[in-house]
Amino acid sequence: MNKSSVRDRILEAADRVARERGVANLTLDLVAEQANISKGGLLYHFTTKEALLTGMIDRAIERYRTLLRAEIDRQGNDYRSYLKASLLARKDCDEGSACMRAFFAAAANFPDMPERARSDIKEHFERLRADPSRFASAAILSLAIDGLHFLELLNLSPLTPEERQTVIAKLLEEVERL
């Protein structure tokens, strides 16, 4: 097995541990067990828990960027299409929850680590600022889907899956009105 596939297996195991047992219970021993490798094998790829969380964040950021690029290719790159693409990419990223769990795991354990995502967020809001007349509405839509994701990630959402889809559809309708 090559180094990349072992690394991916470790990251998948870390996500599984975070999902099934909670971020607070994410340990190197548990991740190694879930990945079916020795702790030494895990430490070869990730020397500390912080390094593992950094790997989870890097992978989550890349997943989101890949989803965003794919949506931009489908939707287009003008203002409205970009906003729609960013909403859809965040929706798709959240459906697996891996993207968001990695950020929560990092923030809970290493408060400075979410800095790694700051440039993507800054770039997103700079794109929204490109049209000052639509910025506030675009920011509200963007923040609304983030709020939905955070409620779901924390298992606090009162929405049924059908209601969730209806809310997302409504957000996308609002994008079309901009």
C-alpha positions in Angstrom: 0.0 0.0 0.0 1.4 3.4 -0.9 2.0 6.3 1.6 -0.9 8.3 0.1 -3.5 5.5 0.6 -2.3 4.8 4.1 -2.6 8.5 4.9 -6.1 8.7 3.4 -7.1 5.6 5.4 -5.9 7.3 8.6 -7.8 10.5 7.8 -11.0 8.5 7.1 -10.5 6.7 10.4 -10.1 10.0 12.2 -13.3 11.3 10.7 -15.1 8.1 11.6 -13.9 8.4 15.3 -15.0 12.1 15.4 -18.4 11.2 13.9 -19.1 8.1 16.0 -17.4 9.0 19.3 -17.2 12.7 19.3 -14.3 15.1 18.8 -13.4 14.9 22.5 -12.7 11.2 22.1 -10.4 11.5 19.1 -7.2 10.0 20.2 -4.2 8.7 18.2 -4.7 5.2 19.7 -8.3 5.1 18.6 -7.6 6.4 15.1 -4.8 3.8 14.7 -7.2 1.0 15.8 -9.9 2.3 13.4 -7.4 2.6 10.5 -6.2 -1.0 11.3 -2.5 0.1 11.6 -0.1 0.3 14.4 0.3 3.5 16.4 3.8 3.7 15.0 2.4 3.6 11.5 0.1 6.4 12.4 2.9 8.4 14.0 5.0 8.0 10.8 2.3 10.0 8.9 1.1 12.2 11.8 3.5 12.8 14.6 1.0 14.5 16.9 -2.8 14.9 17.4 -2.3 18.4 16.1 -0.6 17.1 12.9 -3.6 14.7 12.5 -6.1 17.5 12.9 -4.1 19.7 10.5 -4.3 16.8 8.0 -8.0 16.6 8.5 -8.4 20.3 7.9 -6.2 20.4 4.8 -8.2 17.5 3.4 -11.5 19.2 4.3 -10.4 22.5 2.6 -9.3 20.6 -0.5 -12.7 18.8 -0.6 -14.6 22.0 -0.4 -12.4 23.7 -3.0 -12.9 20.7 -5.3 -16.7 20.8 -4.8 -16.7 24.6 -5.3 -14.7 24.3 -8.6 -17.1 21.6 -9.8 -20.1 23.8 -9.0 -18.5 26.9 -10.7 -17.9 24.7 -13.8 -21.6 23.8 -13.7 -23.1 27.1 -12.6 -20.8 29.7 -14.1 -18.5 32.2 -12.5 -20.6 35.4 -12.6 -21.7 36.9 -9.3 -25.0 35.1 -8.9 -23.6 31.8 -10.2 -20.6 32.0 -7.9 -22.9 32.5 -4.9 -25.1 29.6 -5.9 -22.1 27.4 -6.5 -20.7 28.3 -3.0 -24.0 27.4 -1.4 -24.2 24.1 -3.2 -20.6 23.3 -2.5 -21.1 23.9 1.2 -24.3 21.9 1.2 -22.5 19.0 -0.5 -19.5 19.3 1.8 -21.8 19.2 4.9 -23.8 16.2 3.7 -20.7 14.1 4.5 -20.0 16.4 7.5 -16.3 15.6 7.2 -15.4 19.1 6.3 -17.1 20.7 9.3 -16.1 18.0 11.8 -12.4 18.6 11.0 -12.8 22.3 11.7 -14.6 21.7 15.0 -12.1 19.1 16.0 -9.2 21.5 15.4 -11.0 24.5 17.1 -11.8 22.4 20.2 -8.2 21.2 20.6 -6.0 23.9 19.0 -7.8 27.3 19.0 -5.3 28.8 16.5 -5.7 26.1 13.9 -8.9 27.4 12.1 -6.6 30.2 10.8 -5.9 27.7 8.0 -9.4 28.3 6.6 -9.4 32.1 7.1 -8.0 32.8 3.6 -10.8 30.8 1.9 -13.4 32.6 4.0 -11.8 36.0 3.3 -11.7 35.3 -0.5 -15.3 34.2 -0.4 -16.5 37.5 1.2 -14.2 39.5 -1.1 -16.1 37.9 -4.0 -19.4 38.8 -2.4 -18.2 42.4 -1.9 -17.6 42.7 -5.6 -21.1 44.0 -6.0 -21.8 46.4 -3.0 -25.5 46.6 -3.9 -25.9 42.9 -3.4 -23.3 42.3 -0.7 -25.6 42.3 2.4 -28.1 40.0 0.8 -25.4 37.6 -0.4 -23.7 37.6 3.0 -27.0 36.8 4.7 -27.6 33.9 2.4 -24.0 32.6 2.9 -24.2 33.0 6.7 -27.7 31.3 6.7 -26.3 28.1 5.1 -23.4 28.1 7.5 -25.8 28.4 10.4 -27.8 25.5 9.1 -24.6 23.4 8.9 -23.5 24.3 12.4 -26.8 23.3 13.9 -26.7 20.0 12.1 -23.1 19.4 13.1 -23.9 20.0 16.7 -27.0 17.8 16.4 -29.2 20.7 17.3 -31.1 21.1 14.1 -34.9 20.7 14.6 -35.4 20.3 10.8 -36.4 17.0 9.2 -34.5 16.1 6.0 -37.4 17.3 3.9 -37.5 20.6 5.7 -33.7 20.9 5.3 -34.1 20.4 1.5 -36.9 23.0 1.5 -34.8 25.6 3.3 -31.8 25.0 1.0 -34.1 25.3 -2.1 -35.5 28.6 -0.6 -31.9 29.9 -0.2 -31.1 29.0 -3.8 -34.3 30.8 -4.9 -33.2 33.9 -3.0 -29.8 33.7 -4.9 -31.7 33.8 -8.1 -33.5 37.0 -7.0 -30.2 38.9 -6.4 
